[in-house]
């Protein structure tokens, strides 16, 4: 579950529905260097120019192929190096040709790839039968490999891009795989609704004996129909029949996946996937965990690396649309101990109502420029200063939005002040629950994850300060770089032999 909902805007006339879904980059100022948007403006004459280029490349390909027919007989009893070289040249030509086609499609907003996706269903059945393990269950050897966390606000998708493509994959799946891989990795943004967080990409990762890169992609769950149209268009279902997913959307959209793209959703427990994803990511990324130094002074606090190699025990606070709190004492020893409905979804919903903003990013930007003290009633507003008997400082919030009952106060506040007060209200509530859970469980480390924290250093610093202040320095608030993607990573990791043993149960893997 996530709190973030990138803004969705209409597309130009003539743009097909599936083109409205694109796959993304964070609009955060801190991540601006790693993300970009791709225009869908029409380039006059672009299609004609591409047609000429494609014809030229096809003629060139034929010229490259001709020597192969003459040389191969001479190599019947010897080396096949020339044939391999020609094959590599052809593959390179095809990839350059597709690069050129994709560039034109990105520029003019069209998609002329119909001919690339006319598949032989009989051949597909043969491939699936060959991949069976003898009892009718399909072995998960087919690429591409995905893990999905379909939350109430955001869908998080993790894609594994293999670097060691096997000869079998080259022979049988080259065109489709290449197209999918290039579509997901060529750009960090494909419009207004989807983003690929390039700054989170993990390279040289090994999964089930294969090495490659992990790509982290998010899009609004409300745009699921566009994602399914894209998956159908790109021929994804021709290569994989089952996708591992978690989150409430794995149930909500199960029929949509089956009917639209003939895919099964193998549903994994949300908390199991979350824990597995965190442990895997932290193990493979030495800079995954961090904390905020000098938390007592928010304006001066700085981000510092934390060694999380010995993590247990810890309190895990997952902040998405709502909030779940877990006590984790081992990789298989954890339980949900608390939670609240007041999470990231609450923050975004209230900000939209109070300020007229439309996206999570816009709400955070407003909050950054606001002052909650114009909206909230503080301890000093009641006592005239600090409440020393109980050690309550005068600037402490006594009542969230407590000043808004006064007409003159309502008239003087700005949209920015309202957004900041909303953020402080939600963050204080989460921090209070987390602190009480840590105290009850006698655990001194609290790890905060979830997309509510994306592009949101204000909340992270507030949480760090609250943990430090109210515990008198005994509690440490920790944060993880990949924030809301751990559930999707956990699903990707479970797409292995464990999947086959449960496929007969309509893909449901929940205990």
Secondary structure, DSSP 8 states (H G I E B T S, - for coil): --S---------TT--HHHH---B----GGGGGG---------TTHHHHHHHHHHHHHHHHHHHHHHHHHHHHHTTTS--HHHHHHHHHHHHHHHHHHHHHHHHHHHHS----GGGG---HHHHHHHHHHTB-SSS-B-TTSS-EEEEEE-SSEEEEEEEEESS--HHHHHHHHHHHHHHHHHHHS-SB-SSSEEE-GGG-EEEEEETTEEEEEEEEEEEGGGHHHHHHHHHHTTGGGT-SEEEEESTHHHHTHHHHHHHH--EEEE--HHHHHHHHHHHHHHH-TT-EEEEETTTSTTT-EEEE---SS--SEEEEEESSSEEEEEEEETTEEEEEEEES-SHHHHHHHHHHHH---SHHHHHHHHHH--GGGTSEEHHHHHSS-BGGGTB-TTSEEETTTTTTSHHHHHH--HHHHHHHHHHHHHHHHHHHHHHHHHHHT--EEEEESGGGTT-HHHHHHHHHHHHHHTTT--EEEEETTTT-HHHHHHHHT-SHHHHTTGGGTTB---
